[in-house]
């Protein structure tokens, strides 16, 4: 059984592409730092709107 490899292609795409980090900074990051940066790009988990609140919005803004 082989050990899964670290997804370096995805990590480099994130760090160098999406975060636009200079290569020297990217390669100095620890994996927990890279993970924290990745979390910052994801929106927080939204709480679904309650049906009563939605109905109030529809009544207030009927268009």
C-alpha positions in Angstrom: 0.0 0.0 0.0 1.5 3.3 -1.0 1.4 6.6 1.0 -0.7 9.3 -0.7 1.4 12.1 -2.1 1.0 15.7 -1.0 -1.0 17.6 -3.7 1.8 20.0 -4.7 0.1 21.0 -7.9 -2.9 22.2 -6.0 -0.8 23.9 -3.3 1.2 25.8 -5.9 -1.9 26.8 -7.8 -3.3 28.2 -4.5 -0.2 29.9 -3.3 1.3 31.2 -6.5 -2.0 31.6 -8.5 -4.9 32.5 -6.3 -3.0 34.1 -3.4 -0.4 35.6 -5.8 2.4 35.0 -3.3 6.0 35.5 -4.6 7.7 32.1 -4.9 10.2 32.8 -2.1 7.4 33.6 0.3 5.4 30.6 -0.8 8.2 28.1 -0.3 8.9 29.5 3.2 5.3 28.9 4.3 4.5 26.0 6.7 1.7 23.7 5.7 -0.5 25.1 8.6 0.1 28.6 7.3 -0.9 27.6 3.7 -4.0 25.9 5.1 -5.0 29.0 7.0 -4.6 31.1 3.8 -6.7 28.6 1.9 -9.4 28.9 4.6 -9.4 32.7 4.2 -10.5 32.3 0.6 -13.5 30.2 1.4 -16.6 32.1 2.5 -17.9 31.4 6.0 -20.6 28.8 6.3 -23.8 30.7 5.8 -26.8 30.0 8.1 -29.9 29.3 6.0 -32.6 31.9 6.3 -35.6 30.9 8.3 -38.9 30.6 6.4 -40.5 33.3 8.5 -37.7 35.7 7.8 -37.9 34.9 4.1 -41.6 35.5 4.1 -41.1 38.9 5.8 -38.5 39.9 3.1 -40.9 38.9 0.3 -43.7 40.9 1.9 -41.4 43.9 2.3 -39.9 43.7 -1.2 -42.5 42.1 -3.4 -40.7 42.7 -6.7 
